[in-house]
Amino acid sequence: MNDTTAQFIESNKANLKELENITSQAFASIEKLVELNMAASKSALADSMSHTKALLGAKDVQELMALQSALVEPLKEKSAAYAQELKTIITDSSANLKKALEAKTAEAQKAITSAIENLTKNTPTGSEAVVAAFKSAMTAGQNAVESAQAQVEKAVKTAQSQFTATSDNVVDVVAKASKTR
């Protein structure tokens, strides 16, 4: 087995290990989201049951109205906390994924460049045009990967800003609703 083949095999092993790491990070993020949603659902159910019991125990209309008004403020706070926690999970997850992908891409590009240089050293005389075409194709491929990374980064930033705006709007709507009661 020559050096180039060994390099590709080692590169593939490293890529598989990195894929495993990235997948583990993605599942950890999903676990956090599931835990957050389960906690929010449990809390909402408990609050709903508690509030319903209190409403059923109201002695007059004034107490009933006071109980209804008292429900909004904790809901606003819990909604804001949920939105903030969700934003943190998404931001951390995307940052970790971006960092891992950028590092792996740089490493892969370096390995490919090294393998190409090694391969071109051992090419027969007269194959310079083929080697030049191969190098050109590899450069174009690397440029395409970099362009795709830039587009993914742009999409993630857009999604994060839209999520932030949406969560801020939800908190504002709940706050305004609580003031009108």
N, CA, C and O of each residue as an XYZ file, in Angstrom:
724
protein
N       0.854     -1.177      0.000
C       0.000      0.000      0.000
C       0.899      1.239      0.000
O       1.826      1.336      0.803
N       0.624      2.174     -0.892
C       1.474      3.363     -0.958
C       1.005      4.434      0.017
O      -0.033      4.295      0.665
N       1.787      5.504      0.108
C       1.494      6.575      1.072
C       0.152      7.257      0.801
O      -0.577      7.589      1.736
N      -0.172      7.463     -0.469
C      -1.419      8.139     -0.816
C      -2.625      7.341     -0.351
O      -3.560      7.901      0.222
N      -2.608      6.042     -0.592
C      -3.708      5.180     -0.160
C      -3.815      5.184      1.359
O      -4.912      5.260      1.913
N      -2.678      5.102      2.023
C      -2.683      5.126      3.493
C      -3.235      6.457      4.007
O      -3.964      6.492      4.998
N      -2.884      7.548      3.327
C      -3.391      8.864      3.730
C      -4.910      8.925      3.584
O      -5.605      9.430      4.466
N      -5.420      8.408      2.468
C      -6.874      8.429      2.262
C      -7.589      7.554      3.286
O      -8.657      7.921      3.776
N      -7.016      6.414      3.608
C      -7.626      5.532      4.610
C      -7.648      6.221      5.971
O      -8.669      6.208      6.659
N      -6.549      6.809      6.352
C      -6.487      7.511      7.635
C      -7.427      8.713      7.655
O      -8.071      9.007      8.662
N      -7.486      9.387      6.537
C      -8.399     10.534      6.434
C      -9.847     10.083      6.594
O     -10.629     10.736      7.285
N     -10.202      8.986      5.968
C     -11.566      8.466      6.092
C     -11.876      8.037      7.520
O     -12.984      8.258      8.009
N     -10.909      7.429      8.187
C     -11.110      7.041      9.590
C     -11.332      8.280     10.459
O     -12.220      8.306     11.311
N     -10.522      9.289     10.228
C     -10.661     10.534     11.002
C     -12.001     11.198     10.708
O     -12.645     11.727     11.613
N     -12.423     11.171      9.437
C     -13.711     11.764      9.075
C     -14.867     11.028      9.739
O     -15.828     11.649     10.191
N     -14.771      9.716      9.797
C     -15.820      8.926     10.449
C     -15.893      9.256     11.935
O     -16.979      9.394     12.497
N     -14.732      9.379     12.563
C     -14.708      9.732     13.982
C     -15.307     11.129     14.200
O     -16.057     11.342     15.153
N     -14.981     12.061     13.331
C     -15.524     13.411     13.459
C     -17.033     13.418     13.211
O     -17.768     14.147     13.877
N     -17.491     12.615     12.262
C     -18.926     12.496     12.019
C     -19.627     11.968     13.269
O     -20.713     12.424     13.627
N     -18.994     11.010     13.920
C     -19.558     10.477     15.169
C     -19.637     11.565     16.240
O     -20.634     11.666     16.955
N     -18.586     12.378     16.348
C     -18.579     13.475     17.328
C     -19.668     14.505     17.024
O     -20.373     14.958     17.926
N     -19.798     14.868     15.758
C     -20.805     15.856     15.367
C     -22.206     15.301     15.616
O     -23.087     16.011     16.102
N     -22.400     14.039     15.283
C     -23.705     13.411     15.505
C     -24.022     13.362     16.998
O     -25.161     13.603     17.397
N     -23.042     13.059     17.807
C     -23.251     13.047     19.264
C     -23.632     14.433     19.770
O     -24.509     14.570     20.623
N     -22.969     15.459     19.241
C     -23.307     16.833     19.633
C     -24.733     17.178     19.218
O     -25.465     17.827     19.965
N     -25.119     16.743     18.033
C     -26.480     17.027     17.555
C     -27.508     16.334     18.448
O     -28.524     16.931     18.807
N     -27.247     15.073     18.809
C     -28.178     14.368     19.679
C     -28.229     14.987     21.076
O     -29.289     15.020     21.699
N     -27.103     15.471     21.565
C     -27.092     16.145     22.870
C     -27.953     17.406     22.823
O     -28.664     17.712     23.779
N     -27.886     18.127     21.722
C     -28.722     19.322     21.558
C     -30.195     18.952     21.493
O     -31.037     19.623     22.089
N     -30.500     17.893     20.776
C     -31.890     17.433     20.689
C     -32.383     17.000     22.066
O     -33.523     17.274     22.440
N     -31.519     16.324     22.817
C     -31.891     15.934     24.186
C     -32.227     17.159     25.032
O     -33.208     17.158     25.775
N     -31.410     18.200     24.916
C     -31.670     19.429     25.671
C     -33.016     20.033     25.276
O     -33.774     20.489     26.132
N     -33.306     20.032     23.977
C     -34.591     20.568     23.516
C     -35.758     19.743     24.036
O     -36.780     20.292     24.450
N     -35.604     18.419     24.015
C     -36.667     17.548     24.521
C     -36.866     17.770     26.017
O     -38.000     17.862     26.488
N     -35.765     17.856     26.763
C     -35.856     18.103     28.207
C     -36.531     19.443     28.489
O     -37.376     19.543     29.378
N     -36.157     20.463     27.735
C     -36.767     21.787     27.911
C     -38.263     21.714     27.636
O     -39.063     22.235     28.413
N     -38.644     21.074     26.539
C     -40.063     20.971     26.189
C     -40.835     20.120     27.191
O     -41.983     20.432     27.509
N     -40.226     19.056     27.688
C     -40.898     18.224     28.700
C     -41.106     19.025     29.993
O     -42.182     18.986     30.590
N     -40.079     19.737     30.407
C     -40.200     20.546     31.622
C     -41.264     21.630     31.446
O     -42.059     21.878     32.353
N     -41.276     22.270     30.281
C     -42.276     23.306     30.023
C     -43.682     22.712     29.991
O     -44.625     23.310     30.509
N     -43.819     21.538     29.384
C     -45.137     20.881     29.323
C     -45.619     20.477     30.707
O     -46.785     20.685     31.045
N     -44.729     19.901     31.511
C     -45.097     19.508     32.877
C     -45.501     20.725     33.698
O     -46.493     20.701     34.426
N     -44.721     21.778     33.570
C     -45.015     23.003     34.314
C     -46.349     23.598     33.870
O     -47.147     24.032     34.701
N     -46.585     23.617     32.565
C     -47.850     24.158     32.052
C     -49.036     23.335     32.535
O     -50.074     23.886     32.902
N     -48.880     22.022     32.533
C     -49.965     21.158     33.001
C     -50.228     21.382     34.495
O     -51.379     21.503     34.916
N     -49.162     21.435     35.285
C     -49.323     21.655     36.728
C     -49.960     23.014     37.000
O     -50.864     23.127     37.828
N     -49.485     24.043     36.299
C     -50.053     25.387     36.477
C     -51.521     25.421     36.069
O     -52.347     26.043     36.736
N     -51.832     24.756     34.982
C     -53.213     24.728     34.493
C     -54.139     24.043     35.497
O     -55.231     24.530     35.787
N     -53.688     22.920     36.015
C     -54.506     22.205     36.999
C     -54.667     23.024     38.273
O     -55.762     23.103     38.831
N     -53.597     23.622     38.724
C     -53.643     24.449     39.929
C     -54.577     25.644     39.725
O     -55.372     25.987     40.600
N     -54.465     26.256     38.568
C     -55.316     27.414     38.279
C     -56.785     26.998     38.174
O     -57.670     27.697     38.669
N     -57.037     25.873     37.535
C     -58.416     25.391     37.408
C     -59.012     25.107     38.780
O     -60.166     25.450     39.039
N     -58.239     24.485     39.655
C     -58.721     24.212     41.018
C     -59.038     25.509     41.750
O     -60.044     25.618     42.451
N     -58.150     26.499     41.570
C     -58.383     27.791     42.220
C     -59.643     28.456     41.670
O     -60.425     29.034     42.426
N     -59.839     28.373     40.357
C     -61.042     28.955     39.751
C     -62.308     28.271     40.273
O     -63.314     28.920     40.559
N     -62.229     26.963     40.386
C     -63.395     26.228     40.885
C     -63.694     26.545     42.352
O     -64.826     26.389     42.809
N     -62.674     26.989     43.081
C     -62.867     27.334     44.489
C     -63.211     28.789     44.715
O     -63.383     29.211     45.858
N     -63.315     29.567     43.645
C     -63.624     30.993     43.790
C     -65.024     31.157     44.379
O     -65.967     30.457     44.010
N     -65.122     32.102     45.302
C     -66.385     32.312     46.007
C     -67.278     33.355     45.335
O     -68.496     33.339     45.508
N     -66.662     34.266     44.562
C     -67.475     35.284     43.887
C     -66.787     35.696     42.583
O     -65.691     35.225     42.282
N     -67.420     36.560     41.824
C     -66.932     36.986     40.511
C     -65.631     37.780     40.642
O     -64.736     37.656     39.806
N     -65.532     38.596     41.696
C     -64.319     39.398     41.889
C     -63.100     38.496     42.108
O     -62.031     38.743     41.549
N     -63.266     37.466     42.912
C     -62.165     36.537     43.152
C     -61.821     35.796     41.855
O     -60.649     35.556     41.563
N     -62.830     35.442     41.096
C     -62.623     34.769     39.815
C     -61.831     35.662     38.853
O     -60.911     35.190     38.186
N     -62.181     36.934     38.782
C     -61.474     37.877     37.909
C     -60.040     38.108     38.391
O     -59.124     38.232     37.579
N     -59.850     38.164     39.690
C     -58.510     38.348     40.246
C     -57.624     37.142     39.921
O     -56.450     37.293     39.586
N     -58.202     35.949     40.025
C     -57.448     34.736     39.682
C     -57.062     34.720     38.207
O     -55.943     34.343     37.858
N     -57.980     35.125     37.353
C     -57.695     35.175     35.913
C     -56.579     36.175     35.617
O     -55.685     35.891     34.820
N     -56.629     37.330     36.249
C     -55.603     38.350     36.033
C     -54.247     37.895     36.558
O     -53.213     38.201     35.966
N     -54.253     37.171     37.659
C     -52.999     36.710     38.262
C     -52.320     35.629     37.421
O     -51.134     35.360     37.611
N     -53.040     35.019     36.513
C     -52.476     33.952     35.679
C     -51.500     34.492     34.643
O     -50.550     33.796     34.285
N     -51.702     35.693     34.157
C     -50.955     36.211     33.013
C     -49.497     36.500     33.336
O     -48.624     36.150     32.542
N     -49.205     37.116     34.456
C     -47.829     37.515     34.778
C     -46.874     36.315     34.860
O     -45.815     36.353     34.235
N     -47.205     35.262     35.601
C     -46.294     34.100     35.604
C     -46.149     33.467     34.220
O     -45.083     32.955     33.877
N     -47.214     33.503     33.434
C     -47.162     32.964     32.078
C     -46.179     33.756     31.227
O     -45.420     33.181     30.448
N     -46.196     35.058     31.376
C     -45.275     35.927     30.638
C     -43.828     35.613     31.026
O     -42.963     35.493     30.159
N     -43.571     35.483     32.307
C     -42.217     35.200     32.777
C     -41.733     33.835     32.309
O     -40.586     33.685     31.888
N     -42.609     32.845     32.384
C     -42.229     31.498     31.950
C     -42.015     31.452     30.445
O     -41.117     30.754     29.975
N     -42.811     32.173     29.688
C     -42.642     32.224     28.229
C     -41.302     32.870     27.874
O     -40.594     32.392     26.988
N     -40.965     33.935     28.553
C     -39.696     34.620     28.296
C     -38.518     33.717     28.668
O     -37.530     33.652     27.937
N     -38.622     33.023     29.797
C     -37.545     32.117     30.216
C     -37.396     30.962     29.228
O     -36.282     30.564     28.888
N     -38.528     30.430     28.773
C     -38.498     29.336     27.786
C     -37.834     29.809     26.495
O     -36.969     29.122     25.949
N     -38.237     30.975     26.011
C     -37.668     31.505     24.770
C     -36.169     31.732     24.913
O     -35.410     31.449     23.987
N     -35.740     32.235     26.056
C     -34.319     32.485     26.283
C     -33.542     31.170     26.327
O     -32.468     31.072     25.733
N     -34.059     30.176     27.009
C     -33.388     28.873     27.089
C     -33.320     28.214     25.709
O     -32.299     27.631     25.345
N     -34.394     28.308     24.956
C     -34.423     27.759     23.604
C     -33.392     28.459     22.723
O     -32.676     27.812     21.959
N     -33.324     29.757     22.833
C     -32.349     30.536     22.063
C     -30.925     30.119     22.434
O     -30.077     29.979     21.553
N     -30.658     29.921     23.712
C     -29.331     29.506     24.170
C     -28.958     28.141     23.603
O     -27.839     27.949     23.127
N     -29.885     27.201     23.652
C     -29.615     25.857     23.133
C     -29.313     25.915     21.647
O     -28.353     25.298     21.184
N     -30.116     26.644     20.902
C     -29.923     26.732     19.450
C     -28.621     27.448     19.115
O     -27.881     27.013     18.233
N     -28.340     28.531     19.807
C     -27.110     29.288     19.547
C     -25.875     28.454     19.864
O     -24.938     28.401     19.067
N     -25.869     27.801     21.029
C     -24.724     26.972     21.410
C     -24.535     25.818     20.436
O     -23.413     25.519     20.028
N     -25.626     25.178     20.069
C     -25.542     24.034     19.163
C     -24.996     24.439     17.804
O     -24.121     23.769     17.254
N     -25.511     25.532     17.265
C     -25.042     25.958     15.942
C     -23.595     26.430     15.995
O     -22.844     26.215     15.044
N     -23.194     27.063     17.077
C     -21.802     27.511     17.208
C     -20.855     26.318     17.287
O     -19.801     26.309     16.650
N     -21.238     25.305     18.077
C     -20.396     24.114     18.187
C     -20.301     23.374     16.862
O     -19.223     22.922     16.476
N     -21.414     23.251     16.173
C     -21.432     22.572     14.885
C     -20.586     23.335     13.866
O     -19.801     22.739     13.128
N     -20.749     24.633     13.833
C     -19.983     25.462     12.900
C     -18.485     25.316     13.158
O     -17.698     25.155     12.225
N     -18.102     25.373     14.426
C     -16.693     25.267     14.786
C     -16.121     23.908     14.372
O     -15.022     23.832     13.820
N     -16.868     22.846     14.639
C     -16.404     21.504     14.284
C     -16.286     21.339     12.775
O     -15.313     20.769     12.281
N     -17.278     21.838     12.044
C     -17.251     21.714     10.585
C     -16.125     22.533      9.965
O     -15.467     22.077      9.030
N     -15.902     23.730     10.475
C     -14.817     24.557      9.943
C     -13.463     23.905     10.183
O     -12.611     23.887      9.295
N     -13.267     23.372     11.379
C     -11.991     22.716     11.689
C     -11.789     21.489     10.809
O     -10.699     21.266     10.283
N     -12.839     20.701     10.652
C     -12.731     19.486      9.852
C     -12.525     19.817      8.386
O     -11.766     19.130      7.702
N     -13.179     20.846      7.892
C     -13.012     21.238      6.489
C     -11.588     21.701      6.233
O     -10.985     21.327      5.227
N     -11.051     22.506      7.128
C      -9.674     22.975      6.969
C      -8.703     21.798      6.998
O      -7.761     21.740      6.208
N      -8.937     20.871      7.905
C      -8.086     19.688      8.004
C      -8.189     18.828      6.740
O      -7.183     18.334      6.230
N      -9.407     18.660      6.249
C      -9.614     17.852      5.043
C      -8.956     18.509      3.832
O      -8.338     17.828      3.013
N      -9.085     19.814      3.719
C      -8.458     20.515      2.600
C      -6.938     20.365      2.649
O      -6.290     20.174      1.619
N      -6.388     20.453      3.832
C      -4.941     20.298      3.991
C      -4.518     18.882      3.602
O      -3.516     18.700      2.911
N      -5.278     17.884      4.044
C      -4.960     16.494      3.723
C      -5.075     16.231      2.224
O      -4.238     15.536      1.647
N      -6.112     16.785      1.594
C      -6.297     16.594      0.154
C      -5.168     17.261     -0.617
O      -4.629     16.684     -1.561
N      -4.815     18.465     -0.217
C      -3.723     19.175     -0.878
C      -2.426     18.397     -0.753
O      -1.676     18.273     -1.721
N      -2.163     17.878      0.420
C      -0.962     17.079      0.645
C      -0.978     15.805     -0.199
O       0.040     15.427     -0.780
N      -2.124     15.153     -0.264
C      -2.237     13.928     -1.059
C      -2.051     14.224     -2.544
O      -1.413     13.452     -3.259
N      -2.609     15.347     -3.007
C      -2.457     15.720     -4.421
C      -1.002     16.008     -4.735
O      -0.486     15.570     -5.763
N      -0.334     16.746     -3.849
C       1.086     17.037     -4.063
C       1.896     15.751     -4.092
O       2.787     15.589     -4.927
N       1.587     14.845     -3.188
C       2.283     13.567     -3.138
C       2.026     12.770     -4.409
O       2.934     12.147     -4.960
N       0.785     12.799     -4.864
C       0.398     12.072     -6.068
C       1.076     12.660     -7.309
O       1.526     11.929     -8.192
N       1.141     13.994     -7.360
C       1.732     14.638     -8.547
C       3.240     14.434     -8.618
O       3.819     14.513     -9.701
N       3.875     14.179     -7.507
C       5.313     13.914     -7.514
C       5.621     12.604     -8.236
O       6.698     12.434     -8.808
N       4.679     11.700     -8.201
C       4.910     10.369     -8.763
C       4.227     10.152    -10.107
O       4.081      9.010    -10.544
N       3.808     11.220    -10.764
C       3.134     11.056    -12.052
C       4.156     10.907    -13.166
O       5.253     11.462    -13.102
N       3.783     10.159    -14.175
C       4.714      9.967    -15.299
C       4.871     11.250    -16.127
O       4.008     12.128    -16.117
N       5.956     11.326    -16.816
C       6.231     12.476    -17.668
C       5.167     12.556    -18.759
O       4.750     11.542    -19.319
N       4.742     13.778    -19.046
C       3.734     13.981    -20.076
C       2.316     14.069    -19.527
O       1.384     14.329    -20.288
N       2.132     13.863    -18.245
C       0.784     13.909    -17.670
C       0.517     15.228    -16.961
O      -0.402     15.317    -16.146
N       1.300     16.245    -17.257
C       1.160     17.542    -16.594
C      -0.222     18.155    -16.826
O      -0.780     18.779    -15.923
N      -0.770     17.984    -18.012
C      -2.086     18.547    -18.317
C      -3.172     17.891    -17.478
O      -4.085     18.559    -16.992
N      -3.066     16.588    -17.315
C      -4.051     15.862    -16.495
C      -3.929     16.304    -15.039
O      -4.936     16.525    -14.367
N      -2.704     16.429    -14.560
C      -2.477     16.856    -13.174
C      -3.011     18.279    -12.977
O      -3.645     18.568    -11.962
N      -2.759     19.158    -13.938
C      -3.251     20.538    -13.842
C      -4.773     20.564    -13.819
O      -5.371     21.312    -13.046
N      -5.400     19.750    -14.664
C      -6.866     19.683    -14.690
C      -7.399     19.148    -13.355
O      -8.398     19.642    -12.833
N      -6.722     18.135    -12.815
C      -7.136     17.561    -11.530
C      -7.016     18.596    -10.423
O      -7.921     18.737     -9.601
N      -5.899     19.322    -10.399
C      -5.707     20.372     -9.393
C      -6.766     21.463     -9.535
O      -7.288     21.966     -8.540
N      -7.074     21.819    -10.763
C      -8.096     22.826    -11.019
C      -9.451     22.358    -10.506
O     -10.190     23.123     -9.886
N      -9.770     21.089    -10.771
C     -11.042     20.536    -10.288
C     -11.082     20.517     -8.765
O     -12.116     20.826     -8.174
N      -9.985     20.165     -8.128
C      -9.931     20.143     -6.668
C     -10.083     21.556     -6.108
O     -10.769     21.754     -5.105
N      -9.460     22.521     -6.739
C      -9.592     23.914     -6.292
C     -11.040     24.377     -6.427
O     -11.576     25.037     -5.537
N     -11.659     24.028     -7.538
C     -13.067     24.393     -7.735
C     -13.943     23.724     -6.676
O     -14.875     24.342     -6.163
N     -13.652     22.479     -6.352
C     -14.408     21.768     -5.312
C     -14.240     22.420     -3.951
O     -15.206     22.574     -3.204
N     -13.012     22.804     -3.633
C     -12.766     23.476     -2.362
C     -13.485     24.820     -2.308
O     -14.027     25.201     -1.270
N     -13.487     25.526     -3.416
C     -14.206     26.803     -3.466
C     -15.704     26.599     -3.285
O     -16.372     27.398     -2.629
N     -16.224     25.533     -3.867
C     -17.649     25.230     -3.714
C     -17.983     24.921     -2.250
O     -19.016     25.359     -1.744
N     -17.115     24.171     -1.573
C     -17.332     23.852     -0.158
C     -17.313     25.133      0.674
O     -18.157     25.318      1.551
N     -16.363     26.009      0.403
C     -16.280     27.269      1.138
C     -17.524     28.126      0.892
O     -18.041     28.758      1.813
N     -17.995     28.141     -0.343
C     -19.201     28.889     -0.669
C     -20.410     28.310      0.059
O     -21.240     29.049      0.588
N     -20.502     26.988      0.082
C     -21.616     26.333      0.788
C     -21.557     26.642      2.278
O     -22.590     26.883      2.903
N     -20.354     26.635      2.850
C     -20.215     26.967      4.276
C     -20.690     28.394      4.538
O     -21.370     28.655      5.530
N     -20.335     29.298      3.660
C     -20.755     30.692      3.832
C     -22.278     30.805      3.758
O     -22.884     31.550      4.529
N     -22.889     30.079      2.846
C     -24.344     30.108      2.721
C     -25.018     29.509      3.955
O     -26.022     30.035      4.436
N     -24.461     28.401      4.468
C     -25.022     27.787      5.676
C     -24.899     28.744      6.851
O     -25.834     28.894      7.637
N     -23.758     29.385      6.969
C     -23.555     30.351      8.056
C     -24.553     31.501      7.948
O     -25.115     31.940      8.951
N     -24.766     31.977      6.744
C     -25.727     33.058      6.518
C     -27.139     32.605      6.889
O     -27.892     33.354      7.512
N     -27.495     31.377      6.504
C     -28.825     30.843      6.822
C     -29.010     30.683      8.323
O     -30.080     30.983      8.852
N     -27.979     30.215      9.011
C     -28.058     30.048     10.471
C     -28.229     31.408     11.142
O     -29.044     31.551     12.054
N     -27.470     32.402     10.700
C     -27.602     33.750     11.274
C     -28.995     34.314     11.039
O     -29.580     34.935     11.926
N     -29.521     34.093      9.838
C     -30.864     34.579      9.525
C     -31.899     33.892     10.401
O     -32.794     34.542     10.941
N     -31.775     32.571     10.541
C     -32.722     31.816     11.372
C     -32.642     32.264     12.828
O     -33.669     32.409     13.491
N     -31.433     32.482     13.323
C     -31.274     32.929     14.702
C     -31.892     34.309     14.903
O     -32.569     34.544     15.904
N     -31.668     35.215     13.967
C     -32.236     36.559     14.132
C     -33.757     36.514     14.037
O     -34.439     37.249     14.752
N     -34.296     35.666     13.168
C     -35.751     35.533     13.077
C     -36.315     34.904     14.350
O     -37.371     35.310     14.833
N     -35.609     33.914     14.888
C     -36.063     33.297     16.125
C     -36.050     34.311     17.262
O     -36.991     34.374     18.053
N     -34.988     35.100     17.342
C     -34.894     36.124     18.386
C     -36.027     37.135     18.246
O     -36.661     37.507     19.234
N     -36.274     37.571     17.033
C     -37.348     38.541     16.808
C     -38.701     37.944     17.169
O     -39.534     38.613     17.781
N     -38.921     36.694     16.795
C     -40.197     36.039     17.104
C     -40.380     35.876     18.604
O     -41.456     36.158     19.131
N     -39.336     35.422     19.299
C     -39.464     35.231     20.748
C     -39.654     36.570     21.455
O     -40.406     36.661     22.425
N     -38.973     37.611     20.972
C     -39.170     38.944     21.553
C     -40.607     39.427     21.324
O     -41.213     40.038     22.204
N     -41.139     39.145     20.139
C     -42.519     39.530     19.842
C     -43.508     38.794     20.728
O     -44.483     39.384     21.194
N     -43.266     37.512     20.966
C     -44.157     36.734     21.838
C     -44.152     37.312     23.244
O     -45.206     37.472     23.860
N     -42.973     37.624     23.750
C     -42.866     38.202     25.091
C     -43.583     39.553     25.137
O     -44.274     39.855     26.110
N     -43.421     40.365     24.091
C     -44.101     41.667     24.043
C     -45.617     41.512     24.006
O     -46.334     42.243     24.689
N     -46.106     40.568     23.214
C     -47.554     40.334     23.120
C     -48.112     39.902     24.472
O     -49.158     40.386     24.904
N     -47.407     38.988     25.136
C     -47.872     38.528     26.452
C     -47.830     39.680     27.455
O     -48.726     39.818     28.288
N     -46.789     40.502     27.370
C     -46.687     41.644     28.285
C     -47.820     42.637     28.044
O     -48.409     43.148     28.996
N     -48.124     42.909     26.797
C     -49.212     43.824     26.478
C     -50.550     43.239     26.898
O     -51.428     43.962     27.369
N     -50.705     41.937     26.728
C     -51.956     41.285     27.136
C     -52.129     41.366     28.647
O     -53.244     41.538     29.140
N     -51.030     41.243     29.380
C     -51.133     41.298     30.836
C     -51.463     42.711     31.323
O     -52.077     42.873     32.377
N     -51.063     43.727     30.566
C     -51.350     45.104     30.957
C     -52.795     45.489     30.690
O     -53.346     46.353     31.373
N     -53.419     44.846     29.691
C     -54.791     45.203     29.348
C     -55.785     44.566     30.276
O     -56.956     44.945     30.261
N     -55.381     43.631     31.070
C     -56.324     42.958     31.988
C     -56.452     43.701     33.265
O     -57.199     43.284     34.150
